[in-house]
Amino acid sequence: MKLEECATVVCNTVVTGSGGRAQRLAVESSGTLALYEGSVRLRSWPLHIARLRSDLPNCEISIEMGGETVKWACPDETSRAHLNRAAVAATSSTSNNSLSETELASLLEDAEIEEGDAERRVKRLAEKLARLDALNVGGMLAAATEGGGARLAARLEEGSALGASLSARAGRLEALARAGGGALPARWAGGRADDGARALRAELAHIAAWLDAPALADLDRLPEIPLATAEGRARASAAADALIDALEAERTAPAARLRLAAVRERLRRLRRAREQLAAAVARHLNNALIHLANEAQTASGGPPRRHHAELAPYAPLARRLREMDERAHEALLRVYVSTWSKLYERETAAACAVARERLDRPDRVDAPLADVLTAVETSCDAEQDFCTRFFALDVDRKDGGEGEKSEAAVRRTMGELFPALEQQLLGLLAHVERDPFGAMRALAWLGRRVLGDGGEAADGRWSRQVLAAVAVAAKRAADRALAERLAAMPDAVKQAAKKPKCGIFGFISELEEVSGECERIFAGGRRAELDRWYCALVSGAMAAVEAAEHPRTPRDVVQLENFHRLHAALSALRVPALEPLRREAKRRYADALRRYVTLSFGRPLDKVAAFFEGVAEAVAAGAREDEVCFRAAFGKHELRRLLALYPPHEVRRSLHRLYRSVEKHLSEEAGLLQVVWRAMQEEFLAQHVALQTRIAACYPGAGLALPLDTADILSAFSDIARDH
């Protein structure tokens, strides 16, 4: 053991030496200052001899001994102070205790008796002896500096004794090395042989674990395992796993191991056993598939998809068959697909035929379509789960994992199992389209199944893809039905022209029926398509009403009646997407009502109104209102003459004629007669108030008044409405 290994480091300080190299000064417990560069010890100085200075300018540290001075740079003042304190403490400890005796004892301690290399021990003892000599010299110098001749003599005597003991031991070891010079090579050769034997044993154990697993104890009898029993299937699965693992490990085995004749022979037998076991498994599964298919074709009832439960115990073997023999696995899959695709095609055709019969009944319901689609979805999902699990379609062995190819294999297999499913469902959908709302019902149900109630796509089921294709067809059918309704609007206008009164167009009434039925169909579902249909129907209806004309009904009446009915339907529907169209319908209704009242009502006191129009022009030209009566054209006598032309009974008679005219124009189904009559009453009152105001302003004190006052007008309108 070296002396520096016995000492512990008390303080470490990072310094910069010559050439800018990073070094480290370490104060050791033995009272030594050591210089390190990295992990290499460059040199050391005894602190009780050398002089350490850390207070030099320019942030430097120096040590002086024997006329030699070495300097380092250390910008950290705290590190310099710490180094100085550690050096003082180490010097004091070295001079006040017996650490040197402990070190000497450790040098002489025989802690490595079992050392096998005598030459290394001799070299190590020589190093210890040199270290002891240096320690003796240091001790003498220390004793000299501390002023004790007796102490120096004691140290010299002690060091001489220890040196003699160490020299004797070194001599004995040298003699032992010379005497046993040939023993070491023999020992080395024996060690190499032993190492080789152990390596050979480990290699043989690895080969045995690789090629001679317990499941492969009897290779020749593997094809004879009874696969009809659970125990036999477990043995076959274990053997298949062992064969697959052993032959897969051949790819990564070292080339030297594969050159062994025994290994090559064993691999050949394993490959042959794998082929035989794969053939036995494929033959047994093929017979089972054919047997179950024959039973399914002849059975008239029983639980659906019973063959899934019968084949489920064979799923581990079928998955391992794909790894053992890809061709046999593909042939087995083709047998399954070709057999059960015919069965499923017949089942679906029968279900669609039953659904058509139920749909043709007078008291039919919407359940037949939902029943067929539910049954189809259940069958497809069950088959997808079974085929994926049984035939390992979720794993692509060539790519080493799951991926796009495995999904493509699932889609291809399901497409082969149900080749005519989409066409059969489309045929059933065409039968459903005979109902005016059949396509919408189909679309609503399919949308809920494909996207779910939350409007999010369901998992990646093949049945979802088929139902999505049918849903697209249903959407197109619903769009066609909508287009037919829009195309029929001009025909409805032409049919209305043949009636004595126009009334409410048929497509306005149909819109109310369609909206009510659609709200029931799409209740709680997605409304995107429904709102789009609503907007298209309402926009088309408004355009048709705007362009409609009737030979015996004024155009304003046609518009006010139909826009009023349309506004009422949209208000009852309360669909946010139709709010702009609802406001537009209300505006067009109000405009049509105002135009009709203005044009139909006219001016009952026409000559009086024309007289006051001239008065208004004169006032506008600059005449004062109270001076207009002095003009010949606008005198009091002229106004009195005109008022005499409109006695009260004549005004009432003209209002009766006006009511009969309005009643002739308006239809009973619209129910707007009283609304229009009230609007005409308000118009008459407005004209009456305007004329009465002008008389009071231009002819004050003349005693002139209109033939009817406000109360008379209200009474006349009420009596006329009550009489009719």
Sequence and secondary structure as in RCSB ss.txt:
>XXXX:A:sequence
MKLEECATVVCNTVVTGSGGRAQRLAVESSGTLALYEGSVRLRSWPLHIARLRSDLPNCEISIEMGGETVKWACP
DETSRAHLNRAAVAATSSTSNNSLSETELASLLEDAEIEEGDAERRVKRLAEKLARLDALNVGGMLAAATEGGGA
RLAARLEEGSALGASLSARAGRLEALARAGGGALPARWAGGRADDGARALRAELAHIAAWLDAPALADLDRLPEI
PLATAEGRARASAAADALIDALEAERTAPAARLRLAAVRERLRRLRRAREQLAAAVARHLNNALIHLANEAQTAS
GGPPRRHHAELAPYAPLARRLREMDERAHEALLRVYVSTWSKLYERETAAACAVARERLDRPDRVDAPLADVLTA
VETSCDAEQDFCTRFFALDVDRKDGGEGEKSEAAVRRTMGELFPALEQQLLGLLAHVERDPFGAMRALAWLGRRV
LGDGGEAADGRWSRQVLAAVAVAAKRAADRALAERLAAMPDAVKQAAKKPKCGIFGFISELEEVSGECERIFAGG
RRAELDRWYCALVSGAMAAVEAAEHPRTPRDVVQLENFHRLHAALSALRVPALEPLRREAKRRYADALRRYVTLS
FGRPLDKVAAFFEGVAEAVAAGAREDEVCFRAAFGKHELRRLLALYPPHEVRRSLHRLYRSVEKHLSEEAGLLQV
VWRAMQEEFLAQHVALQTRIAACYPGAGLALPLDTADILSAFSDIARDH
>XXXX:A:secstr
  HHHHS EEEEEEEE GGG EEEEEEETTSEEEEEETTEEEEEEETTTSEEEEEEGGGEEEEEETTEEEEEE  
 HHHHHHHHHHHHHHHHHHHHS HHHHHHHHHH    TT S HHHHHHHHHHHHHHHHHHHHHHHHHHHHHT HH
HHHHHHHHHHHHHHHHHHHHHHHHHHHHHTTTHHHHHHHHHHHHHHHHHHHHHHHHHHHHH  GGGS GGGGGG 
 TTSHHHHHHHHHHHHHHHHHHHHTTTS HHHHT HHHHHHHHHHHHHHHHHHHHHHHHHHHHHHHHHHHHHH S
SS TTHHHHHHGGGHHHHHHHHHH HHHHHHHHHHHHHHHHHHHHHHHHHHHHHHHHHHHSTT  SHHHHHHHHH
HHHHHHHHHHHHHHHTTTT BTTTTB SHHHHHHHHHHHHHHSTTHHHHHHHHHHHHTTSTTHHHHHHHHHHHHH
HTTTT    S HHHHHHHHHHHHHHHHHHHHHHHHHHHHHHHHHHHHTSSS  S HHHHHHHHHHHHHHHHTTTS
  HHHHHHHHHHHHHHHHHHHH   SSS HHHHHHHHHHHHHHHHHHH  GGGHHHHHHHHHHHHHHHHHHHHHH
H  TTHHHHHHHHHHHHHHHHT  GGGGGGSSTT HHHHHHHHHTS HHHHHHHHHHHHHHHHHHS TTTT HHH
HHHHHHHHHHHHHHHHHHHHHHHSTTS    SS HHHHHHHHHHHHHH 
